[in-house]
Structure formats: structure tokens, C-alpha cells
């Protein structure tokens, strides 16, 4: 079992512990805002479970039916998470509406608030583990799960502050209103999750920073070539699929051109981990035919995914 899988399993266990603590805090206080915070933890557990399944499927090697691998598996987990988010949001709204009709007395010194604080501390610590380890392991699923937990921590802080304010001031209406705010928050988080997953399924290009880094890696490792163009990149889970045209001197041997391609591929794998690189080699006169200067003057329809980039020309004897 890989370390990534072990951390994903740990996320499920931590999520269950946090949910249990938050639900106990709700039972001890009767606060509908804390109830909404507990229900949001159910979504966190579901997200951790979906991430575990997605990581396991994505790690399976390519086969005859899936020659490009199974990297997109994690995008399908968004459907389950989105459904659970909608169910949780409506449950929170229903409970909050009931609390608006029959306000509940809250005590600011109720020990249930400390239980909720403990749950928040545990969530904060695990979100740091997920983000830091996810970046080291190059696992976007772990990083995304950690950032989602961190957002939950901020929500818990706001909920706890609102509950204490309601108890101190006696404005009981604050409790259900805060719960409704949490419901809106998790609906928005669910929308962002589905939007990101849909972009992955539609083979969207990565953001501009990633594209710029890819161009830098190619330029740095393509010594001996003249230029590259038609750079296209798509994300599939934790993998990047990169293809472009590489222009070399017309008298360069196939062996030397192949050496340059190998050097570029190694550099891209070192920089990004899981990458699949396809390079189309062209002689110098074919490169001129594409019109490098023209493409630099006119912005392409999608500058993030199609780029024409010149490389330093090698010195000729």
C-alpha cells in the first residue's frame, strides 16, 4: 500500500472522529449552528472516501481498455460529493427553519463548545498534514482534500464565534441564521468542486503558472533544437499530458534529435511527476513554415494551451 493510500485512509478516520466530536457538541448545546457544522463534517468524510477510491483507481496501470491510464477516476467522485452536499444543505436549512420558529436557549459556558473546539483543532492539524504531504507526493487529491478541511476549520471558527455571541447577547436568532449561512457556504463549495471536476473531464488546460513552468522546462532542456510550437497540455487527475512540435536543424541525425527528446521528457517528469509526453520533431524549414513571428504578434485563441516559443539557436561550426 502506498503512502498516499495510507494518508487517504487516515483522512476517513480523522473525518469520522471530527464528526463524532461535533455531533456530541450539538447534543450537549442544542445549537442548530453546531448541528450544521457536524453535517458539514459528513461531507468531509464522504470526500475523503471518494478521494481514497479515486487514488486507488488512478494508480492502476494502463490496460487494453484504458491505454492512457485511469487518472480521470477522481473527477467522477465529485458526483457523489455533490449529491451529499445538497442533502446536507437541505437538512441544515430544515433544522435552521425549525429553530427560527422555536428559539433555543444557549449557554456560553456549555462544555459542548470546548468539544467543538477540540474537533476544530484536530481538523486544522490534519488539513496541514494533507496539504504538506500531498505536495511532496504530487497528489492533487490529497492537497484538495486538505484545503477543503482548512475551509471547514474557518467555518467552524465562525460558527463557534456566532454561537458564543448568541449566548452572551441573548440574540437566539443568530444561531439559526448562522446555520443557514453554513448551508449556503457548503453549497458554494460543492459547486466549485463540480466545476473543477467538469473542467478536468473536458480536458481543460492547467492554469497559466503551470503552463509557464512547462515552457521554461522545455526551453531549458532542449539544447540543440531551434524552437518549439503547438504546445498543448491537459490535466487528468494527478497526471499531465503534454504534446508539442520541436524544430531541429535540417541536417541533424535522428539519433541526436531523439537524444534531445529524451532529455526534455526526463526534465518534465522530474518537474511534474506523472507526465505523458508526445513530441513531433520537424526539420528547420518546416519550423519556418509555421510562422513563429506571426504567432508571436497575434495572440492565439487559447493562449494557455497553444504557444509558439523560440529556443536559442545552436552555434554552427
Secondary structure as UniProt FT lines:
FT   HELIX           3..29
FT   HELIX           32..58
FT   TURN            67..68
FT   TURN            71..72
FT   HELIX           73..101
FT   TURN            108..109
FT   HELIX           112..136
FT   TURN            137..138
FT   HELIX           140..169
FT   HELIX           173..201
FT   TURN            202..203
FT   HELIX           208..221
FT   TURN            223..224
FT   STRAND          225..236
FT   TURN            237..238
FT   STRAND          239..248
FT   TURN            250..251
FT   HELIX           254..272
FT   STRAND          275..283
FT   HELIX           284..289
FT   HELIX           292..297
FT   TURN            301..305
FT   STRAND          309..310
//
